[in-house]
Amino acid sequence: MGETTTPLTDGATTTTIVINGNSVTAVKGYLVIYQGAEFVYDGTKWIELGDLSALGNLAWADTASGSYTPAGSVTQPTFTGSSSSVTISATNSASGNYTPAGTVT
């Protein structure tokens, strides 16, 4: 609905609020902001969803960029296993299925 000048707190039962200088009767589902806090009306009382006043400028930005230099170091690992060669021999299949051919080392 917008920003209200009517003081609201979590659990408040206020039904008439002022938005843009106009008195409005609260209806279930209305969402308003009062002094940075976000409230929704459940038909009986106002429920505070959160306080937006602590959000910084980045909360309202569509994009952001920056630079970062990582700390620490990276070293190339060493191989500790053993190597081997594998040879695969196969014949082409007349059934239309692919049968691998060749060698792998």
C-alpha positions as CSV (number, residue, x, y, z in Angstrom):
1,M,0.0,0.0,0.0
2,G,2.9,2.3,0.7
3,E,4.5,4.1,3.6
4,T,2.3,5.1,6.5
5,T,2.7,7.9,9.1
6,T,0.5,6.0,11.5
7,P,2.6,4.5,14.3
8,L,2.6,0.7,14.1
9,T,4.1,-2.1,16.2
10,D,4.1,-5.8,16.0
11,G,0.6,-7.0,17.1
12,A,-1.0,-3.5,16.8
13,T,-4.7,-3.6,16.2
14,T,-5.0,-0.2,14.5
15,T,-7.4,-0.4,11.6
16,T,-7.3,3.1,10.2
17,I,-3.9,4.2,8.9
18,V,-2.7,7.3,7.0
19,I,-1.0,6.8,3.6
20,N,0.0,9.8,1.5
21,G,-2.1,12.0,3.7
22,N,-5.2,9.9,3.2
23,S,-7.0,7.8,5.9
24,V,-7.3,4.2,4.8
25,T,-9.1,1.3,6.5
26,A,-6.7,-1.7,6.7
27,V,-7.8,-4.8,4.9
28,K,-6.3,-8.3,5.3
29,G,-3.2,-8.6,3.2
30,Y,-2.3,-4.9,3.2
31,L,1.5,-4.4,3.3
32,V,2.9,-1.1,4.6
33,I,6.1,0.5,5.8
34,Y,6.4,2.5,9.0
35,Q,9.8,4.1,9.8
36,G,11.6,1.4,7.9
37,A,9.7,-1.5,9.3
38,E,7.6,-3.7,7.1
39,F,4.1,-4.7,8.3
40,V,1.3,-6.9,6.9
41,Y,-2.2,-6.8,8.2
42,D,-3.7,-10.3,8.9
43,G,-7.3,-9.0,9.2
44,T,-7.0,-8.5,13.0
45,K,-3.5,-7.2,13.8
46,W,-0.3,-5.9,12.1
47,I,2.6,-8.4,11.9
48,E,6.1,-7.0,11.5
49,L,7.9,-8.8,8.8
50,G,11.2,-7.1,9.2
51,D,13.0,-3.8,9.6
52,L,14.4,-2.4,6.3
53,S,16.1,0.6,8.0
54,A,19.3,-1.4,8.6
55,L,19.8,-2.2,4.9
56,G,22.6,-0.4,3.2
57,N,22.7,1.0,-0.3
58,L,23.7,-2.3,-1.8
59,A,20.3,-3.8,-0.8
60,W,18.7,-1.5,-3.4
61,A,21.3,-1.9,-6.2
62,D,20.7,-3.9,-9.3
63,T,24.4,-4.6,-9.9
64,A,27.6,-4.4,-8.0
65,S,31.3,-4.9,-8.7
66,G,34.5,-5.0,-6.7
67,S,37.9,-6.5,-6.5
68,Y,39.3,-9.2,-4.2
69,T,42.8,-10.4,-3.7
70,P,42.8,-13.9,-2.2
71,A,45.2,-14.7,0.6
72,G,47.3,-17.8,0.9
73,S,49.2,-19.8,-1.6
74,V,48.6,-22.6,-4.1
75,T,51.1,-25.3,-5.0
76,Q,51.1,-27.8,-7.8
77,P,50.2,-31.3,-6.4
78,T,52.5,-34.2,-7.1
79,F,51.2,-37.6,-8.4
80,T,51.8,-40.4,-6.0
81,G,50.2,-43.4,-7.8
82,S,51.6,-45.6,-10.5
83,S,51.1,-45.4,-14.2
84,S,50.1,-48.1,-16.6
85,S,49.1,-48.6,-20.2
86,V,45.8,-50.0,-21.4
87,T,45.2,-51.4,-24.9
88,I,41.7,-52.0,-26.1
89,S,41.0,-53.9,-29.3
90,A,37.5,-54.3,-30.7
91,T,35.8,-55.0,-34.0
92,N,33.0,-53.0,-35.7
93,S,29.6,-54.4,-35.1
94,A,27.2,-55.0,-38.0
95,S,24.2,-54.5,-35.8
96,G,24.4,-50.7,-35.9
97,N,25.7,-50.4,-32.3
98,Y,28.8,-48.4,-31.8
99,T,31.8,-50.5,-30.8
100,P,34.9,-48.6,-29.7
101,A,38.1,-49.2,-31.7
102,G,41.7,-48.2,-31.2
103,T,44.1,-47.9,-28.3
104,V,44.3,-45.9,-25.2
105,T,47.6,-45.3,-23.5
